[in-house]
């Protein structure tokens, strides 16, 4: 018996495309939720005085843009490591931050090149910018206010992560 395959209809093709579209949208939304709820990669940063902090890794434009915004509290053993694609004098602001932070800028060798201690949240626009004017940084670490002084971090301190 000879069977003849009928050409698939446009409706069939459209339903297949619709399924792919919904899958792509679902994956995009899931990636946003993972980032929004702090489910980023984590690393351990070793500071002087034997203190270790667990940092979320911000290595995408979106995660770097969000940073620690909207957080009402940051434990002394937590923070965020910003990883940039290029080494330059990266500037930070404290827009939508609710807590003061210590911010360390590190070069490619992971040596501290600039420090902003007890960096206050922005209370009104325009928000001030913080960071080095000339020193190039590949990494920036945000941590609870007071931790850099407590651990005696200074310019030139090597940080392990």
Protein Blocks (a to p, Z undefined) as FASTA:
>chain_A
ZZddddddfklmmmmmmmmmmmmmmmmmmmmmmmmnopaccdddddehhiacdddddfbf
klmmnmmghiabdcfkbccddddfbdcdddddfehiabdcddddddfkopafbdcehiac
dfbdcdddeddfklccfbdcdddehjlmmnopaehiacdZZ
